[in-house]
Amino acid sequence: MLMLNIMETDEQARNRFQSELEFVQCLANPNYLNFLAQRGYLREKVFVNYLKYLLYWKEPEYAKFLKYPHSLHMLELLQYEHFRKELVNAQCAKFIDEQQLLHWQHYSRKRTRLQQALAEQQQQQQPQQQPPHGNTTSK
């Protein structure tokens, strides 16, 4: 029986990590998903299995490297055949794109309001500077 050496070097592991990281982040782009669907990749069993393999990116020790958290949600949705089929339709990709934009706009405004409220709360909690007390008597 012939045994193959399937151990990867540190450099190969780094390259695989970087390639998979970049690919997973691309999944946040609905237009890219539409591109993959229109070219038939999302119907190929090998590709679908690869998407299943990539679910390890949801683990915190990997997810912390992602810049686009929507990519994890898209990766999860890509596990469903119905979603993969719908992505062939450009209108579906456009709808997802618009929803992402609305979410980011809402999140940005909400985050700004929360930061302002926190700053105001911190200012109110700072001890008020009191003038020094003197021994004055009133007449």
C-alpha positions in Angstrom: 0.0 0.0 0.0 1.4 3.4 -1.1 1.2 6.1 1.6 1.0 9.7 0.4 2.5 12.5 2.5 -0.5 14.9 2.9 1.1 17.1 5.6 1.2 20.7 4.5 4.0 23.0 5.2 3.6 26.2 7.2 3.7 28.2 4.0 1.1 26.1 2.4 -1.1 26.4 5.5 -0.7 30.2 5.4 -1.5 30.3 1.7 -4.6 28.1 2.2 -5.7 30.3 5.2 -5.3 33.5 3.2 -7.1 32.1 0.1 -10.0 30.8 2.1 -10.3 34.0 4.1 -10.4 36.1 0.8 -12.9 33.7 -0.7 -15.2 33.7 2.3 -15.1 37.5 2.4 -16.1 37.6 -1.3 -19.3 35.8 -0.3 -20.5 39.1 1.3 -20.9 40.5 -2.2 -24.3 39.5 -3.7 -23.1 40.4 -7.2 -20.3 37.8 -6.9 -22.8 35.3 -5.7 -25.0 36.0 -8.7 -21.9 35.6 -10.9 -21.2 32.1 -9.3 -24.8 31.1 -9.7 -25.1 32.2 -13.4 -22.0 30.2 -14.3 -23.3 27.1 -12.6 -20.8 26.8 -9.7 -23.6 26.7 -7.1 -25.1 23.6 -8.8 -21.8 21.6 -8.7 -21.6 19.1 -5.8 -17.9 19.6 -5.3 -18.4 23.4 -4.9 -21.4 22.9 -2.6 -19.2 20.6 -0.5 -16.5 23.2 -0.4 -19.0 25.7 0.9 -20.0 23.3 3.6 -16.3 22.8 4.5 -15.9 26.6 4.9 -18.4 26.7 7.7 -15.4 26.4 10.1 -15.0 30.2 9.5 -18.0 30.7 11.9 -15.8 29.6 14.8 -14.6 32.6 16.8 -10.9 31.8 16.3 -11.4 32.2 12.5 -14.3 34.7 12.4 -12.2 37.3 14.1 -10.1 37.7 10.9 -13.1 38.6 8.8 -13.7 42.2 7.8 -17.2 41.6 6.4 -19.5 39.8 8.8 -22.2 39.5 6.2 -20.0 36.9 4.5 -20.8 34.4 7.3 -24.5 34.9 6.9 -24.2 34.4 3.2 -22.1 31.3 3.7 -24.9 30.0 6.0 -27.6 30.8 3.4 -25.5 29.1 0.7 -26.0 25.8 2.5 -29.6 25.8 1.2 -30.3 24.7 -2.3 -33.3 27.1 -2.7 -31.1 30.1 -1.9 -28.4 28.9 -4.3 -31.0 28.6 -7.1 -32.5 32.0 -6.4 -29.1 33.7 -6.8 -29.2 33.1 -10.6 -31.8 35.9 -10.7 -30.0 39.3 -10.8 -33.0 40.8 -9.1 -32.4 38.5 -6.1 -28.7 39.8 -5.9 -29.9 43.4 -6.3 -32.4 42.9 -3.4 -29.7 41.5 -1.1 -27.4 44.3 -2.1 -30.0 46.9 -1.2 -30.8 45.2 2.1 -27.2 45.2 3.1 -26.9 48.9 2.3 -30.0 49.7 4.4 -28.6 47.6 7.2 -25.2 49.4 7.1 -26.9 52.8 7.0 -29.1 52.0 9.9 -26.3 50.4 11.9 -24.1 53.4 11.3 -26.7 55.9 12.5 -27.6 53.7 15.4 -24.0 53.3 16.4 -23.4 57.1 16.2 -26.4 57.7 18.5 -25.2 55.1 21.0 -21.8 56.6 21.0 -23.2 60.1 21.6 -25.5 58.8 24.4 -22.5 57.1 26.0 -20.4 60.2 25.9 -23.2 62.3 27.4 -23.7 59.7 30.2 -19.9 59.7 30.9 -19.9 63.5 31.2 -22.8 63.4 33.6 -21.1 60.8 35.8 -18.0 62.8 36.2 -17.9 64.4 39.6 -19.0 68.0 39.5 -16.2 70.4 40.4 -17.3 72.1 43.6 -15.9 75.5 44.6 -13.7 75.1 47.7 -15.6 75.4 51.0 -14.7 78.2 53.2 -15.8 79.0 56.7 -18.0 81.9 55.9 -20.7 83.0 58.2 -23.8 84.7 57.1 -25.3 87.5 59.0 
